[in-house]
Amino acid sequence: MQFDRLSLQSPFQHLHSKDQHLLRHFIRVVSRTLSVVHEDDSNPYLRLIIPLAGTCNVVQESLLALSASHLRRIYPEVLERGLAHQNNALASLNSLISNNLRESAEQTLAAVLILCMIEVCDGNSTKWSWHIRAAQTIIRSRQKSSSCNTSTWRFLLSMFGYVDSVITISKCQPPLIAPEELAEDNISTAATSPGPITQASNSYTDSLYGVAFPLLAIINQISELAHRRKDRVDELSELWFRQSAARIKMCLEAWEPEIVSPLQRPSQNQELIDAAYAIQWASILRLHQVVEGYNRSDRPVIESTSKILDHISKIRFGSPAESILIFPLVMAGSGCQDDEQRMMVRERWMVMERTIGFDNIYRARQMVEAVWKEVDEGILDGSNDGGVKVNWAKIRYSDFPGLVLF
């Protein structure tokens, strides 16, 4: 494989043997857990981030730290080395941001987003909030600048939008930068980019969330509506709230996946479509919870949970599409009606703990198990209306504050 050889060639040949191992692990394993595609030419972490790491030390340090964080469950001894790389990256970032941000925005944004992903994938850290706000500042400082017009910059904008959106689900707040604003910046930089835009570069965004990527904008609207729940204080505000929810629901129900990239095999295309439909139904369920609350006996909850699990069941274990199933699995877990549905959710979590390997998968399963525990306790003692109304978002906020549905 051509990317394996990068770790043995300049500019990576100077790396310590242990760091060579971390680099190979990123190329062979981590880059694939972060993407819904396995084809090297379509994977932006291989096509864009690896070359950037070869020319920029702070990106390289961040990348090695991310690789170590993925390996630490199997090889705990790499933890110390990963922390050293992470600290080196943070120190270098402070210098870049203070002295030369205008000339190093691309490298700085890449490093910050990788460091953000380390904290998100940890599942038990809230430091991702610092990094995503730092990324916002970098993007704001370079918007409309012709100096940031590369394929890498456009991918980084998409990567920011993706992480920003999934964070909104956990925080119940609007995104830091609206998707349409990011899209405008992406289009403007693409228009001034030298040379043709290839099919592969166009597929880099799809590599993050597949054909479900357009749903992120609707998910942002749901999170913003959740943030406005506190404004439901009278009949007029309640009317506005429900009308807004109805418009969002119409958009969700009207959405259909576009044709998947021909770079994918037919079987993978269908799995990405099923993953997208699972995300669509998870969004419908989340919208219902935001408007009506957490009653598991509501008909929309029963229907949405069944639809989510039906689509997930069509995705083979170990599929690249599993990397975008955390949100729908959490939502299905919150709406499970019986032990059979619970087993379907639990089984998929346990497989993903092995195939994806980051700690946030384990933490997400822990949270869903905590929800089920409250349901079972409510059935026994009558709490939470007999276990019918258990608020998973409250449990996440109080007991799993670092968990992002990434």
matplotlib code that plots the C-alpha trace (Angstrom):
import matplotlib.pyplot as plt

x = [0.0, 1.5, 0.7, 2.5, 5.7, 5.3, 6.4, 9.7, 10.5, 11.3, 10.0, 9.1, 12.4, 13.8, 11.1, 11.9, 11.0, 8.1, 6.8, 7.1, 4.8, 2.3, 2.4, 1.8, -1.1, -2.6, -2.3, -3.5, -6.2, -7.0, -7.6, -10.2, -12.0, -12.5, -13.9, -16.8, -14.6, -11.7, -10.4, -7.1, -7.7, -11.0, -9.7, -8.8, -6.8, -4.4, -4.6, -4.4, -3.5, -0.6, 1.2, 0.5, 2.1, 5.1, 5.7, 4.5, 5.8, 2.7, 0.4, 2.7, 2.8, -1.0, -1.4, 1.0, -0.9, -4.2, -2.7, -1.4, -4.8, -6.3, -3.7, -3.7, -6.5, -4.5, -1.0, -1.2, 2.5, 2.0, -0.1, 3.0, 4.4, 1.1, 0.8, 4.3, 3.3, 0.1, 2.0, 4.5, 1.7, 0.0, 3.3, 3.9, 0.4, 0.8, 3.8, 2.1, -1.1, 0.9, 3.4, 2.3, -1.3, -2.0, 0.7, 0.0, -3.8, -4.1, -1.5, -2.9, -6.5, -5.5, -3.6, -6.4, -9.0, -6.9, -6.4, -10.1, -10.8, -8.4, -10.6, -13.8, -12.7, -11.5, -15.2, -14.4, -12.9, -14.5, -11.4, -12.8, -14.8, -11.6, -10.3, -13.5, -13.6, -10.0, -10.8, -13.7, -11.3, -8.9, -11.6, -13.1, -9.6, -9.1, -12.6, -12.7, -8.9, -7.5, -4.5, -6.6, -7.9, -6.5, -8.3, -6.9, -8.5, -11.8, -11.7, -10.8, -13.8, -16.0, -14.3, -15.0, -18.6, -19.0, -17.5, -19.3, -22.6, -22.2, -21.2, -24.5, -26.5, -24.7, -24.8, -28.3, -26.9, -26.6, -23.4, -20.5, -20.5, -23.7, -23.4, -24.5, -21.7, -19.1, -20.6, -20.2, -16.6, -16.0, -17.5, -15.6, -12.2, -13.0, -13.7, -10.3, -8.4, -5.8, -6.3, -9.4, -11.3, -11.2, -13.9, -11.7, -11.5, -15.3, -15.7, -13.7, -16.7, -18.7, -16.0, -16.8, -20.6, -21.4, -24.7, -26.0, -23.8, -26.7, -28.6, -26.1, -27.6, -31.0, -29.5, -28.1, -31.6, -32.9, -30.2, -30.9, -34.6, -33.6, -31.7, -34.9, -37.0, -36.5, -38.4, -41.7, -43.3, -46.7, -49.1, -47.4, -43.9, -45.4, -47.0, -43.7, -41.8, -44.2, -44.3, -40.5, -40.5, -43.1, -40.9, -37.9, -39.9, -41.0, -37.4, -36.4, -39.3, -38.6, -34.9, -33.6, -30.0, -28.3, -26.6, -23.5, -20.0, -19.1, -15.8, -17.6, -18.5, -22.3, -22.5, -20.8, -23.1, -26.2, -24.7, -24.1, -27.6, -28.9, -26.7, -28.1, -31.7, -30.8, -29.5, -32.6, -34.9, -32.7, -33.1, -36.9, -36.8, -34.6, -36.9, -39.9, -38.1, -37.2, -40.8, -42.8, -40.4, -39.0, -42.1, -41.0, -44.6, -45.3, -46.1, -43.3, -40.7, -41.8, -41.9, -38.5, -36.7, -37.9, -36.9, -33.4, -32.8, -34.1, -31.7, -28.7, -29.4, -28.8, -25.2, -22.7, -20.5, -17.2, -18.5, -17.0, -20.5, -20.3, -18.2, -21.4, -23.7, -23.1, -26.0, -28.6, -27.5, -27.9, -31.3, -32.4, -31.2, -33.2, -36.4, -35.9, -39.2, -38.1, -35.1, -34.8, -34.3, -31.8, -29.8, -29.6, -28.2, -25.9, -24.5, -23.7, -22.0, -19.8, -18.7, -17.9, -15.8, -13.5, -13.8, -13.5, -11.6, -11.8, -12.9, -15.9, -17.7, -17.4, -18.5, -21.5, -22.5, -22.1, -24.4, -27.1, -26.8, -27.3, -30.5, -31.7, -30.9, -33.1, -35.8, -35.7, -35.5, -38.5, -40.5, -39.8, -40.2, -42.4, -39.9, -39.8, -43.5, -42.8, -39.6, -41.5, -40.0, -36.2, -34.2, -31.0, -29.8, -29.9, -28.0, -25.4, -25.1, -24.7, -22.8, -21.1, -20.3, -17.4, -19.4, -20.0, -22.1, -19.3]
y = [0.0, 3.3, 5.2, 2.6, 3.5, 7.1, 6.2, 4.9, 7.8, 11.4, 13.5, 10.8, 8.8, 10.9, 9.6, 7.4, 3.7, 4.0, 7.0, 5.2, 2.6, 5.3, 6.7, 3.3, 2.7, 6.0, 5.2, 1.6, 1.8, 5.2, 7.0, 4.3, 4.5, 8.3, 7.9, 6.0, 5.1, 2.6, 3.6, 5.4, 7.9, 9.0, 9.2, 12.9, 11.8, 10.0, 12.3, 15.6, 15.3, 12.9, 15.1, 18.2, 16.3, 15.7, 19.5, 20.7, 19.6, 20.6, 18.6, 15.7, 15.8, 16.1, 13.1, 10.9, 11.8, 10.8, 7.5, 6.8, 7.6, 4.9, 2.4, 2.9, 0.5, -2.3, -1.0, 1.2, 1.9, 4.2, 6.6, 8.5, 8.9, 10.1, 12.7, 13.9, 14.4, 16.1, 18.5, 19.3, 20.1, 22.4, 24.2, 24.7, 25.9, 28.6, 29.9, 29.7, 31.5, 34.2, 34.9, 33.8, 32.8, 34.6, 32.6, 29.3, 29.1, 25.9, 24.0, 25.5, 24.6, 21.0, 20.6, 22.1, 19.9, 16.8, 17.7, 18.3, 14.8, 13.3, 14.8, 13.9, 10.3, 10.0, 10.2, 11.4, 14.8, 18.2, 19.9, 19.5, 22.7, 24.7, 23.3, 23.8, 27.4, 27.9, 26.4, 28.8, 31.7, 30.5, 30.2, 33.6, 35.1, 33.7, 33.8, 35.4, 35.1, 34.0, 32.5, 29.7, 28.2, 24.7, 21.3, 20.8, 24.0, 23.1, 19.7, 21.3, 23.6, 20.5, 18.7, 21.6, 21.7, 18.0, 18.1, 21.4, 19.8, 16.6, 18.7, 20.6, 17.4, 17.0, 20.7, 21.5, 24.8, 26.2, 25.6, 28.0, 28.7, 28.2, 25.6, 28.0, 30.4, 27.6, 26.5, 30.0, 30.1, 26.7, 27.7, 31.0, 29.3, 26.6, 29.2, 30.9, 27.6, 27.1, 24.1, 21.8, 20.4, 16.6, 14.1, 12.8, 16.3, 16.7, 13.3, 14.4, 15.9, 12.7, 10.7, 12.1, 11.5, 9.8, 10.8, 11.9, 15.0, 17.4, 16.2, 17.9, 21.3, 20.0, 18.5, 21.9, 23.4, 20.7, 21.6, 25.3, 24.6, 22.6, 25.6, 27.7, 25.5, 27.9, 30.5, 28.5, 30.8, 31.7, 30.7, 32.9, 31.5, 28.0, 28.5, 29.8, 26.8, 24.2, 25.9, 25.9, 22.2, 21.4, 23.1, 21.1, 17.9, 18.7, 19.1, 15.8, 13.8, 15.3, 14.5, 11.7, 10.6, 11.6, 9.1, 7.8, 8.4, 5.8, 5.5, 3.2, -0.5, -1.1, -2.9, 0.0, 2.4, 0.6, 0.5, 4.3, 4.8, 2.7, 4.6, 7.9, 6.7, 5.6, 9.2, 10.6, 8.6, 9.4, 13.1, 12.7, 11.0, 13.7, 16.4, 14.7, 14.5, 18.2, 19.2, 16.6, 15.1, 11.6, 9.4, 6.0, 5.0, 7.8, 6.4, 8.5, 7.1, 3.5, 4.0, 5.9, 3.4, 0.5, 2.3, 3.1, -0.5, -1.8, 0.2, -0.5, -4.2, -4.1, -2.8, -5.6, -5.7, -4.0, -1.8, 1.6, 3.0, 2.1, 5.2, 7.3, 5.2, 6.6, 9.2, 6.8, 4.1, 6.4, 7.5, 4.0, 3.1, 5.8, 4.5, 0.7, -1.0, -4.5, -6.7, -7.7, -4.1, -3.6, -6.6, -5.3, -2.0, -3.6, -6.1, -3.3, -1.2, -4.2, -4.8, -1.1, -1.1, -3.5, -2.3, 1.4, 1.2, 4.7, 5.0, 7.2, 4.1, 2.4, 5.5, 5.8, 2.2, 3.0, 5.9, 3.9, 1.1, 3.8, 4.9, 1.4, 1.0, 4.0, 2.6, -0.7, 1.0, 3.1, 0.0, -1.4, 1.7, 3.9, 6.6, 8.4, 7.6, 3.9, 4.1, 5.5, 9.0, 8.7, 11.7, 10.4, 14.0, 14.7, 11.6, 12.5, 16.0, 14.9, 11.6, 11.7, 15.4, 14.6, 12.4, 13.7, 11.7, 11.5]
z = [0.0, -1.1, 2.2, 4.3, 2.6, 3.6, 7.2, 5.8, 3.5, 3.8, 5.6, 8.1, 8.1, 11.0, 13.4, 16.3, 15.7, 18.3, 16.4, 13.1, 14.6, 15.7, 12.2, 10.6, 13.0, 12.0, 8.3, 8.5, 11.3, 12.7, 9.3, 8.5, 11.8, 11.2, 7.7, 6.1, 3.1, 3.0, -0.4, 0.1, -2.7, -1.1, 2.5, 3.3, 6.3, 4.0, 1.0, 2.9, 6.5, 6.2, 3.6, 5.8, 8.8, 6.7, 6.3, 9.7, 13.0, 15.0, 12.8, 13.0, 16.8, 17.0, 14.6, 16.6, 19.8, 18.2, 17.1, 20.6, 22.2, 19.9, 20.8, 24.6, 25.4, 23.9, 24.7, 27.8, 27.7, 24.7, 26.9, 28.2, 24.7, 23.4, 26.2, 25.3, 21.7, 22.8, 25.1, 22.3, 19.9, 22.4, 23.0, 19.3, 18.8, 21.4, 19.5, 16.1, 17.3, 19.0, 16.3, 12.9, 12.6, 9.3, 7.6, 9.3, 9.5, 7.6, 9.7, 13.0, 12.2, 11.3, 14.5, 16.7, 15.1, 15.6, 19.2, 19.5, 18.2, 20.8, 23.5, 21.8, 21.2, 24.9, 25.9, 29.4, 28.7, 28.2, 26.8, 23.3, 24.0, 24.2, 21.0, 19.0, 20.0, 19.1, 15.7, 15.4, 16.1, 13.4, 10.8, 11.6, 11.2, 7.8, 6.2, 2.8, 2.6, -0.8, 1.0, 2.3, -0.9, -0.9, -0.9, 2.6, 3.9, 2.4, 4.0, 7.4, 7.1, 6.5, 9.4, 11.7, 10.6, 11.3, 14.8, 15.6, 14.6, 16.6, 19.6, 19.4, 20.0, 23.4, 24.4, 23.1, 21.6, 18.1, 16.2, 16.6, 12.9, 10.9, 8.1, 5.4, 6.5, 6.3, 2.9, 1.5, 2.7, 1.2, -2.2, -2.3, -1.6, -4.1, -6.7, -6.2, -5.9, -8.6, -10.9, -11.3, -8.4, -8.7, -7.9, -5.1, -3.5, -3.8, -2.0, 1.1, 2.8, 2.1, 3.6, 7.1, 7.2, 3.9, 2.2, 5.6, 5.6, 4.6, 7.7, 9.9, 9.1, 10.2, 13.3, 14.1, 13.9, 16.3, 18.8, 18.4, 19.0, 22.1, 23.3, 23.0, 25.1, 28.0, 26.0, 26.0, 28.6, 27.1, 24.4, 21.7, 22.4, 22.5, 19.1, 17.6, 19.1, 17.7, 14.3, 14.2, 15.1, 12.4, 9.7, 10.9, 10.8, 7.2, 6.2, 7.8, 6.3, 2.9, 2.9, 0.7, 0.2, -3.0, -5.2, -3.4, -4.8, -7.5, -5.8, -3.3, -3.9, -4.3, -1.0, 0.8, -1.0, 0.5, 3.9, 3.8, 2.7, 5.6, 8.0, 6.6, 7.1, 10.7, 11.3, 9.7, 12.0, 15.0, 14.2, 14.0, 17.4, 18.9, 17.6, 19.2, 22.5, 22.3, 21.7, 23.7, 26.2, 26.9, 27.1, 25.6, 25.1, 22.5, 19.1, 17.3, 19.8, 19.1, 15.3, 15.2, 17.4, 15.2, 12.0, 13.4, 14.4, 11.1, 9.1, 11.5, 11.2, 7.5, 8.1, 8.5, 11.5, 10.9, 8.1, 7.6, 8.1, 11.8, 12.4, 12.1, 14.1, 17.6, 17.4, 16.1, 18.5, 21.5, 20.3, 19.7, 23.1, 24.7, 23.0, 23.4, 24.2, 25.1, 25.8, 22.2, 21.1, 23.9, 22.8, 19.2, 20.5, 23.0, 20.5, 18.0, 20.7, 21.7, 18.1, 17.6, 20.7, 19.0, 15.4, 16.1, 19.3, 20.8, 24.4, 23.5, 22.1, 25.5, 27.3, 25.0, 25.8, 29.5, 29.2, 27.4, 30.0, 32.7, 30.9, 30.9, 34.6, 35.4, 33.3, 35.1, 38.5, 37.6, 36.7, 40.1, 42.3, 40.2, 39.6, 36.2, 35.7, 36.1, 34.0, 31.0, 31.1, 31.5, 30.2, 28.5, 27.9, 31.6, 32.4, 29.8, 31.2, 34.9, 34.6, 31.2, 30.6, 28.3, 25.9, 22.4, 20.0, 17.5]

ax = plt.figure().add_subplot(projection="3d")
ax.plot(x, y, z, "-o")
ax.set_aspect("equal")
plt.show()
